[in-house]
Every structure is written in C-alpha cells, then in structure tokens.
Amino acid sequence: MKTKYKTSLKDLNSFGVECFSSNFNIINNEKEIIDFIASNNDPESIILGGGSNILFKNDIDKPILKIEIKGIEIINETAERVLISVGAGEVWDDLVNWSLSNNYGGLENLSLIPGNVGSAPIQNIGAYGVELKDVFESCRAISIETGLLRIFNTNECNFSYRSSVFKEGFKNKYIITNVVFRLSKLNHLINYSYEPLKFDLKKNNILSPTINDISKSVIKIRSSKLPDPKEIGNCGSFFKNPIINDLNFKKLLKKDKDMPFFKVSKNKNKIPAAWLIQQCGFKGLKEGNTGTHDKHALIIINHGNASGVEIFNFSQKIKNKVLKIFNILLEEEVNIIDN
Ligand SMILES: Cc1cc2nc3c(=O)[nH]c(=O)nc-3n(C[C@H](O)[C@H](O)[C@H](O)COP(=O)(O)OP(=O)(O)OC[C@H]3O[C@@H](n4cnc5c(N)ncnc54)[C@H](O)[C@@H]3O)c2cc1C
C-alpha cells in the first residue's frame, strides 16, 4: 500500500473538481485493506474507484482508499457460459472490450460506461436495456468496520434501478475487492429493445446484430450525446429518473399530456428526470462555473473552475425547482462526499 499525505483529487474525479486529500492510500490487494483496517480502524474511510460518480464538496481529511486491485481470470466454464473473476480496480470498459475480444456475451450494452469494476455493483450500472445484475454472479467485499471478508450473491445484493444493498443498508460499509460475472459463450442474448439502439441498427441495415454490432452502436449513440469527462467535467446523470405512483402520475399527465414516461409496474411509472429539469428551464443553462449540458439537462457540468460546493448548490437549485413545479423530489445518483 502506498500512502500520500497531500494529494490533488482533480484528475481522480470526472467532475474535475480541485480538492485535496490529506490521507490518500492506494490499495493493490485484499491484504492491504485488512492491514489498513487493523491499523487505522476509521469506519468513515472513503472508497474511490474511477471517480466518475462522486462529487467532492471540500478537501477530504478522512482516509481515502483508492482501489487498484487488478486481474481478470476465468474461474469456471462450460460449452455455453463462462464465469470470470475480475479485480475491483480494473477499468470497466477495458473489461467490456476484453469480453468482446473473446466473444463472451453480456456486457456489450454496457460499453463505454466510465469507472471501475468494483463500483459497478454499487449502483447496479445500467444502460441500453441491460443492468449489471443481468450478468452478476457474486462479489467479494471486506467490512470496513471489522475487516472480515464476505461473499455476496445476487439476492444478497438486492439490486434495483441504480441501487443495491451497497447504496442502501450497507452504504459505505463494505469495500468490494472482486466481482464474478456470468457471460455467454454461445447463443448470446442480443438485447436491442431500447429504441435508439433499435433505430441505429435498422438505419445501418443490421438485421441480426452480433455482440460487437451492439457495442459499436452503443458507443456511437453514447458519444453523440454524452459529454466526454476528459473535455467537460461531469458525472453523467446527476439524478435518478423518479419512479412515481399512479395517483401522482395521473395528476401530472392531466397537466401535460405530452409528458414522457415508462411503465415500470402496474402502479408505477418512471419519468425522465431530464424532461422535468428541462421543463424547469435548466437545459443548457450556465451559472457561474457550472450549468447543465446543452444536449442533456440531466448532466451537470463543470465549465472549468467550479468548486464542489458550487456544483452541489446548483444541483440543489434544480432539485428545489423540480419539487416546487412538479412536487417530485429528485434523488441524487451521484455520491456526494462532504469531507
Ligand atoms: C459521461 C458519463 C456517463 C455515465 N453513464 C452511465 C450509465 O450509462 N449508466 C450508469 O449506471 N452509470 C453511468 N455513469 C456513472 C458512473 O460511470 C458509474 O456509476 C460507475 O460505476 C462509477 O464507477 P467509478 O469507479 O468511477 O466509481 P466512483 O465514482 O469512484 O465511486 C462511486 C461510488 O462507489 C463507491 N465505490 C467505488 N469503488 C468501490 C469499491 N471497490 N467498493 C465499495 N464502494 C466503492 C464510492 O465510494 C462511491 O460512493 C456515467 C458517468 C459519466 C461521467
């Protein structure tokens, strides 16, 4: 383990917010975590992956553990499927590319999502009709309080839309060190149910897409509408899409019959947060060093020198306005870190 006592976090968070850590620790294996917990025993340590879903409001005095555990290993395979065990510090998109180069199916719709493998279960990453839970087998995690190792299977992770047990009951309680995925080797389950994906494949006359076709199409669509954090600081969607009950939904639809929605169950509908924010006049709005992206109202951006507090305050302004106009309380998808 390597410890540094004054480290800039500017290049370690995709918002590109300048702030400093006074206790920054790079973790390369499970033993280093166990030793760290035994000697420090600070249950408030902050776990950092690729920094693409985290907003640092201030300088950080609590210990930061930057997880860099590497390795991709096949642990079991049959003619039809393969189980692969992946270190938490592997870059997510490198894993997707590795799976495609081996013709293993399951991760193609999740191409180009920033971040690391160990963070993927935290919010059950999802895109283009697929979620992490669809390919997840288990993960290894170490309790920050006790240093004890535990294996979580799918049921124990309690995955839901952009959430899991690691974002709810066990928030900041476990450090994920390794994730096992179940991928297909034959008869890949090709999923292009998501409209923009279906549209792009059809436009290019791809009638029986392969997993590589899906990945290429996803990359093309994502690159055309999402800002690259290397060019404009951002964390992707700042808020989750709210899921509302039938009563509130009907009231809102009565006011605006063009309101977009997706039915998630008999009595529940998901409303795109981007639409709500846009209706409140925030799309493309610039305020000081921050604002929302002109192509996507749900993406809060750093125009260059925004501080974490500035971005946070702007996000709360959006939240309050949406609450006032629609009576819907948006929930942050991004993890806000105080100090
Ligand atoms: C341009 C852009 C597009 C995006 N698109 C999508 C998308 O389509 N779908 C989607 O789901 N997300 C998307 N995201 C969000 C982000 O990529 C994911 O949430 C990703 O999983 C975050 O990974 P990370 O390693 O960067 O996590 P970090 O930002 O480093 O951490 C996120 C949270 O996980 C915790 N954490 C990190 N590593 C561990 C670990 N090993 N053990 C325990 N806790 C840990 C952190 O403490 C923090 O609370 C996007 C982000 C950007 C910038």
The ligand as an ORCA input file, in Angstrom:
! r2SCAN-3c Opt
* xyz 0 1
  C     -20.103     10.520    -19.017
  C     -20.650      9.547    -18.007
  C     -21.607      8.621    -18.401
  C     -22.123      7.707    -17.481
  N     -23.054      6.803    -17.910
  C     -23.560      5.903    -17.046
  C     -24.517      4.928    -17.491
  O     -24.870      4.876    -18.657
  N     -25.017      4.069    -16.570
  C     -24.621      4.084    -15.273
  O     -25.118      3.265    -14.499
  N     -23.709      4.995    -14.824
  C     -23.175      5.885    -15.677
  N     -22.263      6.804    -15.237
  C     -21.880      6.825    -13.811
  C     -20.587      6.030    -13.496
  O     -19.879      5.739    -14.647
  C     -20.911      4.715    -12.772
  O     -21.659      4.957    -11.613
  C     -19.641      3.941    -12.393
  O     -19.967      2.664    -11.902
  C     -18.814      4.681    -11.340
  O     -17.586      3.991    -11.232
  P     -16.325      4.672    -10.552
  O     -15.288      3.619    -10.431
  O     -15.936      5.876    -11.280
  O     -16.932      4.999     -9.135
  P     -16.548      6.184     -8.064
  O     -17.043      7.454     -8.639
  O     -15.078      6.092     -7.808
  O     -17.375      5.720     -6.858
  C     -18.786      5.678     -6.907
  C     -19.321      5.185     -5.550
  O     -18.928      3.823     -5.356
  C     -18.132      3.695     -4.178
  N     -17.075      2.731     -4.529
  C     -16.171      2.826     -5.530
  N     -15.423      1.722     -5.587
  C     -15.854      0.911     -4.586
  C     -15.470     -0.382     -4.119
  N     -14.483     -1.087     -4.687
  N     -16.136     -0.896     -3.051
  C     -17.136     -0.211     -2.448
  N     -17.531      1.019     -2.848
  C     -16.905      1.553     -3.906
  C     -17.594      5.084     -3.902
  O     -17.300      5.265     -2.523
  C     -18.754      5.949     -4.361
  O     -19.743      6.020     -3.363
  C     -21.701      7.729    -16.135
  C     -20.718      8.662    -15.743
  C     -20.191      9.545    -16.663
  C     -19.124     10.506    -16.243
*
